[in-house]
Amino acid sequence: MQGLPNCPKCHSEYTYEDGSLFICPECAHEWSLNTENVQMEENKIIKDVNGNVLNDGDSVTIIKDLKVKGSSSILKIGTKVKNIRLVDGDHNIDCKIDGFGAMKLKSEFVKKL
C-alpha cells in the first residue's frame, strides 16, 4: 500500500502509519523505522520473576497455583518444568509438564532453577 513497509512479524501488506509508528491491523504489531528499535524487538530478553535471564533448555519452577484453561485441574506451586522453549507472544514459554502435557506459560509466573 502506497510505499508503506510490510509488517516485520506477520509480513502483512495492510500496515498503516500512526504518527511516528507503523501498525499492523492483522497482528497488532507496532514498530518504527528506527533500526535500533527493530533490532531490540528481535533480540528481546525474557526474564523470570526474579529478573534472571531465561534461555531455551532451562528448567523452571512455577511460583503460584495456576488454573489450566479448559480443565478443572490446576498447576500447583513448586511444579518443576524441564527443557523450556522461549517463544514470542504473551505466553512466552512453551513446555511439556508431566501429567498435563504441552503448555504455554508466562515468564512472570516462573523462577529459574
MOQUI-V82134 format. One record per pair of residues at least 12 apart in sequence whose C-alpha atoms are under 6 Angstrom apart, sorted by the first residue. I is the first residue (numbers start at 1). J is the second residue. D is the distance in Angstrom with one decimal. If there is no record, write none. Layout:
# MOQUI-V82134
i j d
I J D
I J D
This chain:
# MOQUI-V82134
i j d
48 107 5.2
48 108 5.6
48 110 5.8
48 111 5.2
49 108 4.9
49 111 5.7
56 84 5.6
56 85 4.7
56 86 5.8
57 83 4.0
57 84 5.0
58 83 5.3
58 84 5.7
59 81 5.6
59 82 4.3
59 83 5.6
59 113 5.8
60 80 5.9
60 81 5.3
60 111 5.4
60 112 4.4
60 113 5.2
61 78 5.5
61 79 5.5
61 80 4.5
61 110 5.4
61 111 5.4
62 77 5.4
62 78 5.2
62 79 5.4
62 109 6.0
62 110 4.5
63 77 5.2
63 109 5.6
63 110 5.4
64 77 4.5
65 77 4.9
81 97 5.9
91 104 5.7
91 105 5.0
91 106 4.4
92 106 5.6
93 105 5.0
